[in-house]
Amino acid sequence: VNSNNVTPFVYEQRRKRRIRKQIQKRGICDQVVLNAMLNVPRHLFMRADMTSSSYHDQAAPIDCQQTISQPYIVALMTELLELESQSNVLEIGTGSGYQTAVLAEIVDKVYTVEIIQKLA
């Protein structure tokens, strides 16, 4: 999604359209997962110099030589968990916090651990 010269409304519509296209065309069909992916703005979890590629379906670097997973992989991992709203999740390796935010859209509690101090 290119944010140059577009209104916030147009940006949001493009962002959601791109996410739907990326994950639905590859078989993600759990509506709860799709809604979580649509509700969490990935660009808020990216480095400032990477926000223009926030909605490309690729991993991207974050601090400390770590990466934020591509949207499809986040959706796939989340769908495979077969979560229910009353589930509790332990996530090891918080990283950017993007996966954590997606999980928090679905379940009651997410516990997350990050060993890299700068990312914690």
Residue pairs with C-beta under 8 A, 6 or more apart in sequence:
1 11
1 14
1 15
1 18
1 54
1 55
2 14
2 52
3 11
3 51
3 52
6 14
14 55
15 41
15 43
15 55
16 38
18 55
19 37
19 38
19 55
19 71
20 34
20 38
22 55
22 57
22 71
22 72
23 34
23 37
23 71
23 72
23 75
23 76
24 34
26 72
26 76
28 34
28 72
28 75
28 76
28 79
29 79
30 79
32 83
32 106
33 75
33 78
33 79
33 102
33 106
34 75
35 105
36 78
36 102
36 103
36 105
36 106
37 71
37 74
37 75
37 78
37 102
39 105
40 98
40 101
40 102
40 105
42 54
42 55
42 68
42 71
42 98
43 51
43 54
43 55
45 62
45 68
45 96
45 97
45 98
45 101
46 53
46 54
46 60
46 62
46 68
46 96
47 60
47 61
47 62
47 63
50 60
50 61
53 60
54 60
55 71
56 70
57 70
57 71
57 72
58 70
59 67
59 68
59 69
59 70
59 73
60 67
60 68
61 67
61 68
62 68
62 95
62 96
62 119
63 118
63 119
64 116
64 118
64 119
66 95
66 96
66 116
66 119
67 95
68 95
68 96
68 98
69 77
69 98
69 99
74 98
74 99
74 102
75 102
77 99
78 99
78 102
78 103
78 106
81 87
81 89
83 89
83 103
83 106
83 107
84 107
85 106
85 107
85 108
86 107
86 108
87 106
87 107
87 108
88 107
88 108
88 109
88 110
88 111
89 103
89 107
89 109
89 110
89 111
90 111
90 112
90 113
91 99
91 100
91 103
91 110
91 111
91 112
91 113
92 112
92 113
93 113
93 114
93 115
94 100
94 112
94 113
94 114
94 119
94 120
95 114
95 119
96 119
97 112
100 110
100 112
103 110
104 110
114 120
